[in-house]
Amino acid sequence: MNSGEDRKPLGVRPSPFLERQSYRRRRLMDAARLLPILGAALVAIPLLWPSQGSSEDGVPLSSAILYIFTCWALLIVISLIFGFAARRMVVSDDAEAESD
């Protein structure tokens, strides 16, 4: 049977807020999940540019390729930053667990 040790007093409610570390970890995971959507939107922007065959001045293909390469490199850098931040959070969580 259950002992009275694991029960909380009747007047105490659990906090509606998460711990700071778990909140930050979840927000980092949410941002990492949105990164492919952001990448797809950034890469699709050249599709909205006017073509060179129209009456308006079009965007040269070299500029579009440079834009796509820049977006690709930027997404890689952001992914690296997310990876380093996630690794740092795991290391700090392990250090806290060992100290408890």
C-alpha positions in Angstrom: 0.0 0.0 0.0 1.0 3.6 -0.3 2.7 5.3 2.6 1.9 8.8 3.6 5.4 10.0 2.6 4.7 10.3 -1.1 1.5 12.3 -0.7 1.5 16.1 -0.9 -0.3 18.3 1.7 -3.8 19.2 0.6 -3.2 22.9 0.2 -0.1 22.6 -2.0 -0.6 22.7 -5.7 2.2 22.0 -8.3 3.6 25.0 -10.0 2.1 25.8 -13.5 5.5 26.8 -14.8 8.3 24.5 -16.0 11.8 24.6 -14.8 14.0 27.1 -16.6 16.3 24.5 -18.2 13.5 22.3 -19.5 11.6 25.3 -20.8 14.7 26.5 -22.8 15.3 23.0 -24.1 11.8 22.7 -25.3 11.9 26.1 -27.0 15.2 25.1 -28.7 13.6 21.9 -29.9 10.6 23.9 -31.3 13.0 26.2 -33.1 14.9 23.3 -34.6 11.6 21.8 -35.8 10.7 25.0 -37.6 14.2 25.3 -39.3 13.3 23.1 -42.3 10.1 25.1 -42.9 12.1 28.4 -42.7 14.6 26.9 -45.2 11.9 25.8 -47.6 10.4 29.3 -47.5 13.8 31.0 -48.0 14.7 28.8 -50.9 11.3 29.3 -52.6 11.6 33.1 -52.6 13.4 33.2 -56.0 10.4 31.6 -57.5 8.5 34.9 -56.8 11.1 37.0 -58.6 10.3 38.2 -62.1 12.0 36.2 -64.9 14.4 37.9 -67.4 12.0 37.1 -70.3 9.3 39.5 -69.0 9.0 43.2 -69.8 10.4 44.1 -66.4 14.0 43.8 -65.5 14.4 40.3 -64.3 16.8 38.9 -61.7 19.9 37.2 -63.2 20.3 33.5 -62.6 23.6 34.1 -61.0 22.0 36.3 -58.3 19.4 33.6 -57.6 22.1 30.9 -57.3 24.1 33.1 -55.0 21.0 33.8 -52.9 20.2 30.0 -52.6 23.8 29.2 -51.7 23.7 31.9 -49.0 20.5 30.6 -47.6 21.9 27.1 -47.6 25.1 28.2 -45.7 23.0 30.2 -43.2 20.8 27.2 -42.5 24.0 25.1 -41.8 25.3 27.8 -39.4 22.0 28.0 -37.6 21.9 24.2 -37.3 25.4 24.2 -35.8 24.4 26.8 -33.3 21.4 24.7 -32.3 23.6 21.6 -32.0 26.1 23.3 -29.8 23.3 24.8 -27.6 21.7 21.4 -27.2 25.0 19.8 -26.3 25.7 22.5 -23.7 22.2 21.9 -22.2 22.8 18.2 -22.0 26.1 18.7 -20.3 24.7 21.1 -17.7 21.8 18.7 -17.0 24.3 15.9 -16.4 26.3 18.1 -14.1 23.1 19.0 -12.1 22.1 15.3 -11.9 25.5 14.4 -10.5 25.4 17.1 -7.9 22.0 16.0 -6.6 
